[in-house]
Structures are given as C-alpha cells and as structure tokens.
C-alpha cells in the first residue's frame, strides 16, 4: 500500500480520491484553527470581502 503522501504523476500532479480527501481534511482543520486563533483579523477580512468598512 503506498504512503498517503505519495503523489503519482503522468507528467502532471494526480491525486487519488483518498489523497484528495486527506489533504482537504488537513486544509480545513488548519483554516479552522487559524480562524479560531485570529478571529478579529478574520472578521475584518470578512467585512472587507463584503465591502463593509472600506474607505
């Protein structure tokens, strides 16, 4: 069984379904942790994305 982190290629990066799911879960976890740690910064960014408070 190949290592979860092994990416097989045919000249371009190709991820299997299990690899894609693993990476997505890691990314979601990291984003959730960042938002929790930097809540005020995230909320300011979110307001900026919606055009609120932009001068």
N, C-alpha and C positions, 0 to 999 in steps of 0.2 A: 504494500500500500504506500503510495507516495506521500511525502510530507505535505501538510496542509499549505505550507508557504511556497511550494514548488509551483511555478507557473510554466506550463508547456507552451511553446510557440511554434508557429508555422511561418515565421517572418514578422508576425505581429503578436502582440500580447493577447493571450487567450486564457480566460478563467473558466473553470468548470462551475457548475451550479453551487456545489458545496463551498468552493473557494469564494465565490461572489457573496454568498450568504455570510460566511465567516468575516470577510472584510467589511461588509455592510454593518454587521453587528458591532464590530470593533469601532467603526467610524461613529455610529450612533451613540455608543457608550462614551466616546471621547467628547463628542459635541455636547451631550447631556451634562457631563462633568464640567466642561468649560462654562456652559451657561450657568450652572449652579454656583461656580466659583466667581464668575464675573457677571453677576446678574444685572447690576446697574449699567455696565458697559453694553451688555446685550440689549437691554431695554432701550437705551439711547440709539443703538444701531437700528432696532426695530422701528422706532419712531421716525428715524431718518428715511428708512425704506418706504414708509407710508406718507412721506412729505410733511410730517408734523415737526414743527420747531425748526425748520430750515430757514436761515436768514439770508 
